[in-house]
């Protein structure tokens, strides 16, 4: 097995019970091990967000890496007005904009779109349909304007609140709600055949 | 597959949340390595030479080393969450350490802070070599559930 070939498990969170704010305070004091727990805990979500907001893999990797490097440099100024997760997403969203690569995202390769249920008892016809649905969904997301896409992803995939999304994207909560509504309307039209 | 009448967008968000983020696995170590290679500025502080006179010069560590050691020392105390660690220096001499903590609601915070003081003092001695004249301030400044 090679790292990155899809079969190599990511390092698990060594202590899922430790609070993010506790880790952020320790990292601010200089504790790299605490910061590395934050990286492992929130890296997948930031990568997921950056991947759908940019067009190429190299840019995604750079954005995520630069996000965490910037966070490490700045964390002694983190005062906890937002949660560490919101704060990291805010840095990541700025890095996405800085990259000047906010264009139409490329839908995922079919091989990456494994159905959620891969157990032996899963219905193969349902799985094929699931993969098709995900391809259609990624294509529909890629067609959304970047801000609508960002708001929809943060709300629906990362399950953040409108005030948190507003903080991340420098919008008002009502503005975030409006972008979400427009994204939702467009996606419902694009995915009509899956109703 | 018939999807039924439930909201297709509910399914969309649920499916996206369930997908493993495989691209992350490929870059995780690269990100961690990049952070490890990123220095943070700190203030130098003199520590006690464990073998005085055996070698010229003096030993200094960054205040980040001390603050990180103190942060790690209090992490095992389940009733307390770290809020901040601050150090007071006079030139390069450590004068004081203040540890701000959040206490769990309903916990025996007197016992917890006493334990924190013991662990923090031990961490300071481990790093600096002597905590005899230091002002070690342990303060619970917030409460959490």
Interface residues (C-beta under 8 A of the other chain):
Chain A: X3 X4 X6 X8 X9 X10 X11 X18 X19 X21 X22 X25 X26 X28 X29 X30 X31 X32 X33 X34 X35 X36 X39 X40 X43 X44 X45 X47 X48 X51 X57 X60 X61 X64 X65 X68 X69 X72 X73 X76 X112 X113 X114 X116 X125 X126 X129 X130 X133 X134 X137 X153 X156 X157 X159 X184 X187 X188 X191 X194 X195
Chain B: X1 X3 X5 X8 X9 X11 X12 X13 X15 X16 X17 X18 X19 X20 X21 X22 X23 X24 X25 X26 X27 X28 X29 X30 X31 X32 X34 X35 X36 X38 X40 X42 X62 X63 X64 X65 X67 X68 X70 X71 X72 X75 X81 X82 X83 X84 X85 X144
